[in-house]
Amino acid sequence: MKTVTMVEFTAFEKVTPLASGSLCAYAGKDPEVADAFAFRIHDAPVTVDRAAVAAELERDPSDVYAFSCYVWNMGLVSRLLDELVEKVPDAQFILGGPQVMSHAWRYVLPERGNVVVCNGEGERTFHQYLRQLMTGEPDFAAVPGISFWRDGELVTTERPERIRDLSEIPSPYTTGVFEPGKYTYAILETTRGCPFNCGFCFWGAATNAKVNRYETDRILQDIDWISDNGLMVLYMADANWGMSPRDVEITKHVVRNRERTGYPLMMGMNAAKNRPERMAEITKLLIDGGMLTSQPISLQTMDKDVLDIIDRSNIRAETYTELHRHLREQKISSFTEMIWPLPGETVASFRRGLTTLCRSRAETIVVYPQLLLNNTPIYEKRELYSIKVRRVPDEAAEADIVVGTKWVTEDDYAEGVWLNYVLQSLYCQRGLYYLANHLDRTGRMDFDELFARAVDYFKRHQDSSEICRFFADSVANLGNYHLLNSGTHLHLLLHANRAEFDRLLAGFVAGQKFWTDPVARAAFELDLLARPYVYREKPRLPEHVFTELDITRQEKDMAILAPPAVTELVRDLESLDGAPDGLLLLRHPLRRKLPFMTDRPLRDNISYCEGMVLHLREMLPEWTLTDRMAGVRA
């Protein structure tokens, strides 16, 4: 019996290797293949030591190696492939995944006739590939959907039809492919394909806009297995979760399992952008079921011309404004997704878009770097758009960040990334949340100008501030690509360097013309008090001389007497009941926060912070507006 080793390097630890599992389950249902091959999966986080992995695989060599190739692991895969081809020259190798499909010429040397590339959906191709290996003299030209070198010529066979009835693929969960107790993070598909053809994304381009579905009963059984085996996180890997009405029913089943076994604790998803009401219903079900979740709102850009270029239509402005309002009222965390810099986007249009989102009361805004991904429409038009890229300084990855387009210079790109760090600091992490809203509403300074001025200020303080150095290093070294960059940012501003951030903010606002406005000064003092805590810790008064607010510490609350204009601002932003001339009570609740783990590596704490970035509601303070005498009596 020959051995097939599936090699999959996941983005982080203890994630079910779904691609490898599905390939094994599909191939293994053929009795002849099952008799001829023994399957094993070698999965590890992409941070694994390459030398150690190579030594382990060489110590127990395999007849066939199948690699799952993604942007985050291709550097590691390429180096490991080179070593294994040399050390195990009689083995056969197959590469599959979005990074290599249709790019065999880039990843396979002409002299390596024992290396093939799968150019599409893998199950049928992998099965036929193994059947050819069973013959002893394989004819790869008979395998559909692959590329390989033969006599110095690159041969590409016709792709098979996509699997329409996905029940053809056995579940790697319920058929015993995945080892119980090994994983904590489950990836689950309920559909394959995407009806959209967004320029930056591989999904729609790869599936010709067709969506195929797994049977509902099979999905429910997978969820039962995930729950019974105590996996903590469930991620729905569909392109548009919430597009189908059955997604509501599947979510209810997840919640029932959570009530039955206690697992999973959290569910993530890629939200269907044109089904905001259904997505709100799904998120509410999860919240009511005691699960940690946050609703994504996928916009990517606010500029109509950019949307036309990338072939994407967003939900109407009034629709997402209403959605943000609904989520706030339900106290549901949400995050709005943007990408910088898409073709057609400029620094000015990007800033305008962020201002629009801030005015619509978006809760958290996540700005992803634009990756130039193989096999996407933007990749195919990269010369037309004058795309310039830089490779991230990560040997395990093969990620190319777009740092220039026909509309954006490399300096403009850096300015946009600086703008994102300022947005996160002042708005999303609430550094100047109340002040920014006050200035924008009164016309003293809109969000756009405030953020631009803050960028200039932080740039000038790179030599004296650890926080500003972090921003500058991240901009210069493409730090915004890395998994824990946002968590590090949150950890610095809300914990490790909290006092430094207070001083930075104080220095910034004191130098602005609006500082002569006593209401602006009061709003700033309110921001110092209300900025959330990411860890479970006792709130403390900042080292600041308060001149505009009258503060009384109570057992659990801070009683704050503020100018009427500031009280009214909080009343509106936080949807409070009560008289506008009342007393504000501020409380920082513990909710599901974790304490700072002094006995664990800093990376573990930052990983926790990374998760909290998308769950702002778990950190935000609680407000009460009461009459002044009642507040004093309390």
ChimeraX attribute file (.defattr): number of C-alpha atoms within 10 A of each C-alpha:
attribute: neighborCount
match mode: 1-to-1
recipient: residues
	/A:1	10
	/A:2	13
	/A:3	16
	/A:4	23
	/A:5	23
	/A:6	23
	/A:7	21
	/A:8	25
	/A:9	25
	/A:10	22
	/A:11	16
	/A:12	13
	/A:13	16
	/A:14	17
	/A:15	22
	/A:16	24
	/A:17	24
	/A:18	21
	/A:19	18
	/A:20	25
	/A:21	23
	/A:22	19
	/A:23	22
	/A:24	27
	/A:25	22
	/A:26	19
	/A:27	25
	/A:28	20
	/A:29	15
	/A:30	12
	/A:31	9
	/A:32	12
	/A:33	18
	/A:34	15
	/A:35	11
	/A:36	17
	/A:37	19
	/A:38	16
	/A:39	19
	/A:40	17
	/A:41	18
	/A:42	17
	/A:43	20
	/A:44	20
	/A:45	15
	/A:46	21
	/A:47	17
	/A:48	16
	/A:49	12
	/A:50	15
	/A:51	11
	/A:52	10
	/A:53	15
	/A:54	16
	/A:55	13
	/A:56	12
	/A:57	17
	/A:58	14
	/A:59	9
	/A:60	7
	/A:61	17
	/A:62	21
	/A:63	18
	/A:64	22
	/A:65	23
	/A:66	23
	/A:67	25
	/A:68	22
	/A:69	23
	/A:70	23
	/A:71	20
	/A:72	20
	/A:73	24
	/A:74	24
	/A:75	19
	/A:76	21
	/A:77	24
	/A:78	17
	/A:79	15
	/A:80	18
	/A:81	20
	/A:82	11
	/A:83	16
	/A:84	20
	/A:85	16
	/A:86	11
	/A:87	13
	/A:88	15
	/A:89	12
	/A:90	13
	/A:91	18
	/A:92	19
	/A:93	21
	/A:94	20
	/A:95	27
	/A:96	24
	/A:97	20
	/A:98	22
	/A:99	24
	/A:100	24
	/A:101	22
	/A:102	20
	/A:103	16
	/A:104	24
	/A:105	14
	/A:106	8
	/A:107	17
	/A:108	23
	/A:109	14
	/A:110	16
	/A:111	11
	/A:112	16
	/A:113	17
	/A:114	18
	/A:115	23
	/A:116	24
	/A:117	26
	/A:118	29
	/A:119	27
	/A:120	23
	/A:121	22
	/A:122	22
	/A:123	22
	/A:124	21
	/A:125	22
	/A:126	24
	/A:127	19
	/A:128	18
	/A:129	24
	/A:130	18
	/A:131	18
	/A:132	17
	/A:133	18
	/A:134	15
	/A:135	9
	/A:136	8
	/A:137	8
	/A:138	14
	/A:139	11
	/A:140	22
	/A:141	17
	/A:142	13
	/A:143	24
	/A:144	21
	/A:145	25
	/A:146	29
	/A:147	27
	/A:148	25
	/A:149	22
	/A:150	15
	/A:151	9
	/A:152	12
	/A:153	9
	/A:154	15
	/A:155	15
	/A:156	21
	/A:157	16
	/A:158	13
	/A:159	16
	/A:160	16
	/A:161	11
	/A:162	17
	/A:163	16
	/A:164	13
	/A:165	11
	/A:166	15
	/A:167	13
	/A:168	13
	/A:169	18
	/A:170	20
	/A:171	22
	/A:172	22
	/A:173	23
	/A:174	16
	/A:175	12
	/A:176	11
	/A:177	20
	/A:178	18
	/A:179	11
	/A:180	15
	/A:181	10
	/A:182	12
	/A:183	19
	/A:184	18
	/A:185	22
	/A:186	24
	/A:187	17
	/A:188	19
	/A:189	16
	/A:190	20
	/A:191	19
	/A:192	22
	/A:193	20
	/A:194	21
	/A:195	15
	/A:196	19
	/A:197	20
	/A:198	21
	/A:199	24
	/A:200	25
	/A:201	20
	/A:202	20
	/A:203	22
	/A:204	22
	/A:205	19
	/A:206	19
	/A:207	19
	/A:208	13
	/A:209	13
	/A:210	14
	/A:211	15
	/A:212	16
	/A:213	16
	/A:214	17
	/A:215	14
	/A:216	15
	/A:217	10
	/A:218	15
	/A:219	18
	/A:220	18
	/A:221	15
	/A:222	20
	/A:223	25
	/A:224	21
	/A:225	16
	/A:226	27
	/A:227	25
	/A:228	17
	/A:229	18
	/A:230	19
	/A:231	25
	/A:232	18
	/A:233	22
	/A:234	23
	/A:235	17
	/A:236	19
	/A:237	18
	/A:238	23
	/A:239	22
	/A:240	22
	/A:241	24
	/A:242	26
	/A:243	18
	/A:244	12
	/A:245	11
	/A:246	11
	/A:247	17
	/A:248	19
	/A:249	14
	/A:250	18
	/A:251	20
	/A:252	16
	/A:253	17
	/A:254	27
	/A:255	24
	/A:256	16
	/A:257	21
	/A:258	23
	/A:259	15
	/A:260	12
	/A:261	13
	/A:262	17
	/A:263	24
	/A:264	27
	/A:265	20
	/A:266	21
	/A:267	21
	/A:268	18
	/A:269	18
	/A:270	17
	/A:271	22
	/A:272	19
	/A:273	19
	/A:274	19
	/A:275	17
	/A:276	22
	/A:277	14
	/A:278	19
	/A:279	23
	/A:280	22
	/A:281	14
	/A:282	20
	/A:283	27
	/A:284	20
	/A:285	17
	/A:286	21
	/A:287	19
	/A:288	10
	/A:289	17
	/A:290	15
	/A:291	22
	/A:292	19
	/A:293	20
	/A:294	25
	/A:295	23
	/A:296	25
	/A:297	27
	/A:298	20
	/A:299	18
	/A:300	23
	/A:301	24
	/A:302	21
	/A:303	17
	/A:304	14
	/A:305	14
	/A:306	19
	/A:307	21
	/A:308	14
	/A:309	15
	/A:310	18
	/A:311	14
	/A:312	17
	/A:313	16
	/A:314	17
	/A:315	14
	/A:316	9
	/A:317	13
	/A:318	10
	/A:319	14
	/A:320	22
	/A:321	16
	/A:322	15
	/A:323	21
	/A:324	25
	/A:325	17
	/A:326	14
	/A:327	19
	/A:328	19
	/A:329	11
	/A:330	12
	/A:331	13
	/A:332	21
	/A:333	22
	/A:334	25
	/A:335	21
	/A:336	20
	/A:337	16
	/A:338	22
	/A:339	18
	/A:340	23
	/A:341	28
	/A:342	28
	/A:343	27
	/A:344	19
	/A:345	25
	/A:346	22
	/A:347	20
	/A:348	11
	/A:349	17
	/A:350	23
	/A:351	22
	/A:352	17
	/A:353	19
	/A:354	23
	/A:355	20
	/A:356	17
	/A:357	21
	/A:358	22
	/A:359	15
	/A:360	17
	/A:361	18
	/A:362	23
	/A:363	24
	/A:364	26
	/A:365	23
	/A:366	22
	/A:367	22
	/A:368	16
	/A:369	20
	/A:370	20
	/A:371	24
	/A:372	24
	/A:373	22
	/A:374	21
	/A:375	21
	/A:376	21
	/A:377	20
	/A:378	24
	/A:379	19
	/A:380	14
	/A:381	12
	/A:382	16
	/A:383	12
	/A:384	12
	/A:385	17
	/A:386	14
	/A:387	21
	/A:388	18
	/A:389	17
	/A:390	15
	/A:391	16
	/A:392	18
	/A:393	15
	/A:394	15
	/A:395	15
	/A:396	22
	/A:397	20
	/A:398	21
	/A:399	24
	/A:400	21
	/A:401	22
	/A:402	23
	/A:403	24
	/A:404	22
	/A:405	24
	/A:406	16
	/A:407	17
	/A:408	23
	/A:409	15
	/A:410	14
	/A:411	10
	/A:412	18
	/A:413	21
	/A:414	20
	/A:415	16
	/A:416	24
	/A:417	26
	/A:418	22
	/A:419	23
	/A:420	24
	/A:421	26
	/A:422	22
	/A:423	30
	/A:424	20
	/A:425	22
	/A:426	23
	/A:427	23
	/A:428	23
	/A:429	25
	/A:430	21
	/A:431	26
	/A:432	25
	/A:433	21
	/A:434	25
	/A:435	25
	/A:436	25
	/A:437	22
	/A:438	23
	/A:439	18
	/A:440	19
	/A:441	14
	/A:442	9
	/A:443	9
	/A:444	14
	/A:445	17
	/A:446	17
	/A:447	25
	/A:448	21
	/A:449	14
	/A:450	20
	/A:451	25
	/A:452	17
	/A:453	16
	/A:454	21
	/A:455	22
	/A:456	14
	/A:457	18
	/A:458	22
	/A:459	15
	/A:460	12
	/A:461	15
	/A:462	16
	/A:463	12
	/A:464	9
	/A:465	18
	/A:466	15
	/A:467	21
	/A:468	21
	/A:469	16
	/A:470	18
	/A:471	23
	/A:472	22
	/A:473	14
	/A:474	19
	/A:475	18
	/A:476	12
	/A:477	13
	/A:478	21
	/A:479	20
	/A:480	22
	/A:481	20
	/A:482	13
	/A:483	13
	/A:484	18
	/A:485	19
	/A:486	24
	/A:487	19
	/A:488	20
	/A:489	24
	/A:490	25
	/A:491	25
	/A:492	19
	/A:493	22
	/A:494	21
	/A:495	17
	/A:496	13
	/A:497	16
	/A:498	18
	/A:499	16
	/A:500	15
	/A:501	22
	/A:502	19
	/A:503	14
	/A:504	17
	/A:505	21
	/A:506	16
	/A:507	12
	/A:508	16
	/A:509	20
	/A:510	12
	/A:511	11
	/A:512	11
	/A:513	10
	/A:514	15
	/A:515	15
	/A:516	11
	/A:517	10
	/A:518	13
	/A:519	21
	/A:520	22
	/A:521	22
	/A:522	24
	/A:523	27
	/A:524	26
	/A:525	23
	/A:526	24
	/A:527	21
	/A:528	24
	/A:529	20
	/A:530	23
	/A:531	23
	/A:532	23
	/A:533	24
	/A:534	25
	/A:535	21
	/A:536	16
	/A:537	15
	/A:538	10
	/A:539	17
	/A:540	8
	/A:541	10
	/A:542	14
	/A:543	10
	/A:544	12
	/A:545	7
	/A:546	15
	/A:547	10
	/A:548	18
	/A:549	18
	/A:550	14
	/A:551	16
	/A:552	13
	/A:553	13
	/A:554	14
	/A:555	7
	/A:556	13
	/A:557	19
	/A:558	22
	/A:559	24
	/A:560	22
	/A:561	20
	/A:562	22
	/A:563	18
	/A:564	15
	/A:565	16
	/A:566	24
	/A:567	23
	/A:568	19
	/A:569	18
	/A:570	22
	/A:571	20
	/A:572	12
	/A:573	13
	/A:574	14
	/A:575	14
	/A:576	16
	/A:577	11
	/A:578	15
	/A:579	15
	/A:580	21
	/A:581	18
	/A:582	23
	/A:583	24
	/A:584	26
	/A:585	21
	/A:586	21
	/A:587	20
	/A:588	22
	/A:589	20
	/A:590	18
	/A:591	11
	/A:592	11
	/A:593	17
	/A:594	14
	/A:595	12
	/A:596	18
	/A:597	11
	/A:598	8
	/A:599	7
	/A:600	9
	/A:601	9
	/A:602	13
	/A:603	12
	/A:604	13
	/A:605	19
	/A:606	21
	/A:607	17
	/A:608	19
	/A:609	25
	/A:610	20
	/A:611	13
	/A:612	20
	/A:613	24
	/A:614	23
	/A:615	21
	/A:616	20
	/A:617	20
	/A:618	21
	/A:619	22
	/A:620	20
	/A:621	16
	/A:622	14
	/A:623	19
	/A:624	20
	/A:625	23
	/A:626	20
	/A:627	14
	/A:628	17
	/A:629	10
	/A:630	10
	/A:631	20
	/A:632	12
	/A:633	6
	/A:634	10
